[in-house]
Amino acid sequence: MYLKLKVIPNSKKETFTKISDDHFEIRVTEPAEQNRANTRVLALLRAHFGGQAKAMRIVSGHHSPSKIISVDIAGE
């Protein structure tokens, strides 16, 4: 499954907003330096999917606020 994300780093509060089934807006407190914001985004996604997500990786948008994430769900 592919997810479309809009990531806003350096926010005062972390929020995780589901816009549609495969589109999310995520605000993280981490800065967009040294991959810290991307690491935090993946951690929030793992928490959202719980134990269902076997593997997760950034497909595109490593240096962009718009990202596409590949998620392998157990049982799919």
C-alpha positions in Angstrom: 0.0 0.0 0.0 1.2 3.5 -0.8 0.5 6.5 1.4 0.7 10.2 0.5 2.0 12.4 3.2 2.4 16.1 3.8 5.0 16.6 6.5 5.4 19.9 8.4 8.6 19.8 10.5 9.5 22.2 13.5 5.9 22.3 14.7 5.0 23.1 18.3 2.8 20.1 18.7 2.8 16.7 16.9 -0.4 16.0 15.1 -1.4 13.1 12.8 -4.4 14.0 10.6 -6.0 11.5 8.2 -7.4 13.3 5.2 -8.5 10.2 3.3 -7.7 6.5 3.4 -4.2 7.0 1.8 -3.5 10.7 2.5 -2.2 12.1 5.8 -0.9 15.4 7.1 1.7 14.9 9.8 3.3 17.7 12.0 6.4 16.8 13.9 8.5 18.7 16.4 11.8 17.4 14.9 13.7 19.7 12.5 14.2 18.7 8.9 17.9 18.1 9.4 20.0 14.9 9.4 16.9 12.8 8.6 15.4 13.5 12.0 11.9 14.5 10.8 11.7 11.5 8.4 12.7 9.1 11.2 10.0 10.6 13.5 7.4 10.4 10.7 8.1 6.7 10.2 7.8 6.1 14.0 4.4 7.8 14.1 3.2 5.7 11.1 4.4 2.5 12.8 2.5 3.5 16.0 -0.6 4.3 13.8 -0.6 0.9 12.1 0.5 -1.0 15.2 1.8 -4.5 14.6 0.1 -4.7 11.2 3.0 -3.0 9.3 5.7 -5.4 8.5 7.9 -3.0 6.5 7.8 0.7 5.8 10.0 2.9 3.6 10.1 6.3 2.0 9.7 5.8 -1.8 9.9 9.5 -2.8 10.2 12.9 -1.2 13.2 12.3 1.1 14.0 16.1 0.9 10.5 17.3 0.3 7.5 17.9 2.5 5.4 15.8 0.1 6.3 12.1 0.5 5.1 8.8 -0.7 5.5 5.9 1.8 5.4 2.2 1.0 3.8 0.1 3.7 3.6 -3.7 3.7 0.7 -4.8 5.8 0.6 -8.3 7.4 -2.1 -10.4 5.7 -2.2 -8.4 2.4 
